[in-house]
Amino acid sequence: MIQVSDHYYQAHVFVCQNERPAGHERGCCNSKGATKLRNYMKVRAKELGIPMTRINTAGCLDRCELGPVMVIYPEGTWYRYETTEDIDAILDDHLVGGQVVGRLQLSPDQ
């Protein structure tokens, strides 16, 4: 069994920053505020001193219609978010508290 201490990061957050042309039928996370919210998340995580966590920019995560989206590993939990309050809930509840934020979680069939 892999122990948390066996990983360089305890949590790795991939935040979609994909950008498609305006009017694209699938849309894109970037046009829905993903970059601004990712930047907020990085600053806020540092302020909170969340250890062993990396927040990375990701290309298309292929859930464009649901965006903006992110996925957190090692659990593989997917979230859709829209506001800084949503980001705060993910940071506080998931990354600090270890609890999934149900109201923001995406299911595999979405």
N, C-alpha and C positions, 0 to 999 in steps of 0.2 A: 504494500500500500504506500502511495506517495504521501509524504507529510508536507504541510505548508512550508516548512523550513527547507524543503528540497527544491523550492522554486525561487527564482531570482525576484519575481514579483508575486505577491499574494493575490493581487487582482490586476487584470489587464483589460482596460476599457477601450473599445474600438468605436469611434464616433464617425459615422458616415459624413463625408464632406463632398460627395459627388455633385457635379454640376452638369446639367444637360442644357441644351438650347431652350430659350424661352418658348413656352407653349408645347413642350414635348408631352406626349400623351401620358407618360408615366410620372412626370414631375421629377423633382430631385430634392434631396435633403438640404442642399446649400441654399436654394431659393426660399426655403421655409425657416431660415434663421439658424441653421446648424453651426455655422462657423462662430457666430456671436455667442451662442450657448456653449459650444465646446470651449471657447476661450474663457468664459465665465467659470466653467467646471474646473478647468486647470488651475485658475487662480484660487478658487474657493477650496479645492482639495488641498492646495498648499497651505492656505490659511488655517485649515482644520488640522493640518499635520497628519493626514492619513498616511500611514506607513506602507511601504512596499507595494505601492499602487502606481501604475503607469496609465496615463490617458493619452491615447494616440489618435491621430487623424487616420481615417480609413477611406479608401475609394468606395465604389459602389458595393453595398451589402445586399443588393437585389431585393429590397423591400421598399422601393421608391415611393409607391403609392401611399404607404403608411407613414412616411417620414415627417420629421427627422427621426432617425433611429440610431440606436447604439446596441452593442452586445458586450456583455461583461463575462470574461473568462477568469477562472476555470469552469464556472458553473454553466456558461452558455446561456445566460439570461438576457433576453432581448427586451428593450424598452423603446417606446415612442414617447417623446417629450415635446413640450411647446414653450415652456416658460422657465425662468430662473427658479421659481418655486418647485417645478418638477425636478430640475437638476438638484436642488437642495434635498428633496426627498430621496433621490437616488443616492446621493452622497451620504446623508445621515442614516437612512434606513438600511440600504443595501451594503454600502462599502464600510460604514462604521458599525452598524448594528447587526449585519448579517441576515437581514430580512428582505425578502422580495417586496417591491412596491407593486402590489396587485393591480392598482388602478392604472398603472403605466405599462405593465408587462404585456408583451405580445405573445400570443399562443402560436405553436408551430403551424397551425392551419391558416394563419392570417397571411 
